[in-house]
Amino acid sequence: MQSAVFLDRDNTIIANDGDLGDPSLVRLMPGAAWGARALREAGYLLIVVTNQGGVARGAYGEAEVDAVHQRTAQLLEEACEWKRGDPLVSDWMSCPFHPQGTVAAYRQEHPWRKPAPGMLLEAAKRHAIDCTRSWMIGDQDRDIEAGRAAQCRTIRLLHASEDATDVRAASSADFVEPDLLHASHRILRADGKDGAPRWESTSHTRLLAKQEMLNAPATRELVTATARAIAEREGVSLLRLEVEVWGVDLEVAGPEVVAIGLATELRRNTNLWAASRGLPSLWAGE
């Protein structure tokens, strides 16, 4: 039996607050691609399970849902440089039904519609998955309910407007994390797979700063301390760290996914620091 990570789609993998049937509008959530790759590298199957009531509402058809999934899969694999022959995401499952739908064929309740666990249980049959050794990640309480009903451990992702303390107090999820990248780190730690699999190689990446944003020595010291704190917290072996006025150059033990993941979290944390002081983002390309 295999272990899997079941993933909600909207605001977990892609940014979407409504009905989305146009593949050209697909945008990945920050950290989604590298979080997905970290989980696959550690041996988990990735299964997307998404409610698509837009089909029942007549906003689009199941063909459009499939097209959005194909585009999402393409963007994920490109973003995390997935080169293996097998797909990054093993299965894309969707529930087109809704009891208040306007399309008669889809106007019904269905055991696949979250918070019911039907999609997870069907995927477990298809792929020989042990749900008790698996996880469900999503941004809504219904995702957590579906995961718990299937006997998975669960991670609730935060919306930008939510306070982590409030969500932790109210949610039945096992953990609360800001995005899929952080969730992947949490899963690897919880399952005793820190750094797994282990690579002998080292990788490096760079963050380019906006002009003059790292000119102040105090700002560069803040960036340095933040990078080291993140590496220590996440169990990343930071081999080299150079913070100059032009940006950051860092090297870690492991594959590129580890270096990119550290850089992504460094970017996020330092931009939050800058925003709290009324400053613009520190990094180029934003």
N, C-alpha and C positions, 0 to 999 in steps of 0.2 A: 504493500500500500504506500502511496506517495503522500507527501505533504504539499499543501497548496496555500497560496494567498489569493483569496477572493477579493476583487476590487470593484467598488462602485465606479461609475464612469464620470458623471458630471460633477465638477468641482472636486474631484479626486484625481482624475487623469487629465481631463480637459476642462477649460473654463466655460461654464454654461449654466445660466439661471432660468432658462425656459425651454421651449421646444426647438430642437436643432435637427434639421434634415438636410442641411447644405454642407457638404464636405469642405467647401472652400472657407468656411467660417471656423473650422476646427483650430483651436489654439491650446497648446499643452500648458498644464499648470506647472509652476516652478518646482523643480526637483522631481517631477514625475518620471522622466525618462531614466535618470540615473538611479532613482530609488527602485524602479522596476528591474533595471539590470542587476543591481546589487542583490536583489532577491533571487533572480534566476541564476546568477553565478553561485549562489549559496545552495542551489538545488531545489528550490520551490517551483512548482508549476504556478503560472499566473492565469487566473480565470476572471474575466470581466462579467459582472452580473448587474444589469441595469434595467430599471423600470422605464419603459418608453410609452407612456400614456398618450403622447402626441399622436401615435398611430390611431388610438381609439378616438381621439378628438378630431381626427381628420386633417391634422397639420401636415402630415407626410405619411408615406407608406413604409412597409418593412424593407423595401429595396433601398430607400433613403437611409434607413437605420444601418443597413449593411454597408452602404457607401461611406457613411461617417466612420464606421468602425475600421474599414479598410484604410481610410485616410489617417485615422488616429494611429493605427498600427505602423503605417509608413513613417509618420513623424516621430513616433517613439523610437523606432529602430534607427532612424537617421540621427536623432539627437544624442543617443547613447552609443552610437557606433557599433551596433550589434552585428557581428560578422558571422555568427554561427549559422549552420544550415537550418536548424529548427527555429520556429517563430519565437519571438520574445513572449508574446501572449499566446497561450495554448488554445484558448477558446473564448469566444465572444457570445454571451447569452443575453437575451433581452426579452422582456415581457411587454407585449403591445396592448394588453387588456387594461380596462379601467371601468369600474361599475357606473360611472357617470359619463362614459364616452358617448359621442354622437354617431359613430359608425356602428351599425347594428352588430356586425360580425365580431366586434371587439368589445361590445358594451356588456361586460360581466366581470365579476370577481374571478380571480384565478390563483391557484396555489403557487405560481411562479412570482406573483407580484409581492415585492417586499412591502411590509415586514415579514411576510411568509417566507419560509426557507426553501421553497421549491426549486429555484434555480441552482442553489448550492447543492441540494441533495441530488438533483439530476446530474450535475457536473461530477459529483462524487462517484456516481455509477459509471458514467462514461469513461472517467480517467483513473478509476481505482484509487480514489483519494480517501485518506483517513481524516475525517473532519476534526477529530479530537487532537490531531497534530497540526491543524491548519489554522489560518487566520482570516478574518474579514475586516477590510478597511473601507471606511466611507465617511461622508461628511454629514449624514443625517441619522437621526435616531432609528429610523426604519432599517438602515443598514446594520446597525448594532443589534437590533432585535432579530433580524434574519440570521445573523451570524451566531448569536447565542442559541437560537432555536435549532440550528444545525450542529451545535456543540463545538463551534469554533471559538477561539480567543478573538478578541475584538479590539480595534483601534479606531477611535473617532477623530477625524481631522477637523481642525478649526477653520471657521470662516474668518476673513480679515477683521470683521466687526466684533468678533466674539472675544470674551475674556477667558483665558485658559482656566483660571481658578473657578469661575462660575460653571463652565462646562464640566469640569471634573466633578464638581459637587452634584450636578444634576444628572450626568450620564451614567448609564450602567456599563459602559465600555471598560475594558481592562486597562486601557491606556488612552491618553489624549495627546496628539502630536500636531504640529502646524502643517505638515505636508507629507507627501509620500516618501521623500528622501529621509526625513526624520523617522517616519514609521518603519522604514526598512532597517535603520540602525537599531531601533527598539526591538524588532523581531529577532535580529541576529544576536543581540545581547541576551534576550529572554530565552532563546533556544540554545544558548551556549555556543554560538557560531561566530563569535567575534573574530573578524579577520578571515573568516572561512569563505571560500577556500584560500589557502595561504599561497602567495606568489613570491617567488624569489626576486622578481624584477622590481625596479623602482620607476616611478612616474613623476612628472612635474607639469605644472600648469602656471599660468600667469593671470593676474587681474590688472587691467590697465586703468589707472586713475584719471578722472577728469582733471583738466589743467588747474593747477594750484591747489587742488583739494588735499593733497598730502604734503604740502610745503611745510606745514608746522610740525616741528619735532614731536610735540605732544600728541598730535593726531597719528603720526607714524608709530609711536609707542603704544597707543591704544589699539591700533590694528595688529601690531605684533603680539600684544598680550591676549587679544581676542583669539587670534589664530592658534596660539599655544593652548589656551583654555579649551577651545573646541576639540583640538587634537587629543588632549588628555581625556576629556569627557567621552569622546567617541572611540577611544582605544586605537587611534591612528598614530603610527610611528612617523613623526615629522622629522625628516633627515636634514632638511635645509629650509631656511626661511629668510628671505631678503625683502625688506620693506623700504623702498626708496620713493623719491618724489614722483616718479613715473608710474609706480604701482607695486605689485607684489609678485615675487617669484618663489614658489614653494615646491618642494620635492618630498614625496612620501614613499614608504615601503609598500609595494603593492601595485595593482594595475591602475590605469588611467581613471577608472570609475571612482577610486578612492580619492585621488587628487582633485578631480572635478567636484566631487561631493563636498570635500573640505572647503574648496574655494567658493562653492555655492552658499554654504552656510556662513562663511566669513563675510561674503557680500551682504547677505541678509542681516546679520547681526550688526555690522558696522553701519549699514544704511538706517537701521532702526535707531542706533545711537545718534546719527547725524540728524534724523528727522526730529528726535526729541529736543534738539537744540535749534530747530528752525533752519537747518542747513539742507541744501540739496543733496541728492545721492552722491556718493564718493566716486562711483565707478563709471567709466566710459561705456557707451552703448545703452544707457538708460535714460 
